[in-house]
Amino acid sequence: MLFSVQYQGFYVGDHLDMHVLPNDCVPVSAKQMAEIHKLVIAGFVITAINGDALVTKKRNEK
């Protein structure tokens, strides 16, 4: 599974699909995917993914 920070969305694909996916797609594990779902539902925006770390901010934060 891939995640785009720019579009805040998940994409299914592999390295062969990268030319049609957003440029910032990064692979995420099932554990990260579940955590991202929880954070987005709670009103957070994912601003970066680095390994197992997710950086977030509240939707209305500047």
N, C-alpha and C positions, 0 to 999 in steps of 0.2 A: 504494500500500500504506500502511496506517495501523498505528501501534504504540501500545499502551496500556502505560504505565509501571506503572499500578496492577495490571494483570492479567498483565504480562510476555508479551503475546501480540500477534500480527499479525492484522489484519483487512483484508478486501478491501471497498472501498466508496468512495463519493465524498460530496460535500456533501449529497446527497439522503438518504443513509443515516445521517447523524450523529445523528438522534433515536433510533436503536436501538442505537448503539454506546456503549461506555464514554465518559464525559465527558472523559477525558484523552487521547483518541486524537489523535495528531499524524501528519502525512504524513512518510514516510521514503522516501529514494531507494533504488534497488537496491544501491548501494554501502553505505549505512547498514544496510540489511537484512542483507547478508552479514556486516558487522562485528558487528551485534547477535547473529547466530547464533553466530559464533565466541566472543564474550564469554560468552554464556549457557552454551554447552557447556563452557567453561573454568571455570564456577562463579561467574560474576559476575552481579549483578543490575543492570539498567539503572535508574538513579534519576532521570535527566533527559535530555532531548534538546533541544539548543539549536542550531539550524542544522545544521552538520556535526559538532558536538561531542557526544560521548556521555559522560555522567558515570556511573561504575560503582562498585560496592563488592562485595567478596567476600560470598557468601551468609551466612556466619556472623558477619560484622562487625556491631558495634552502632553 
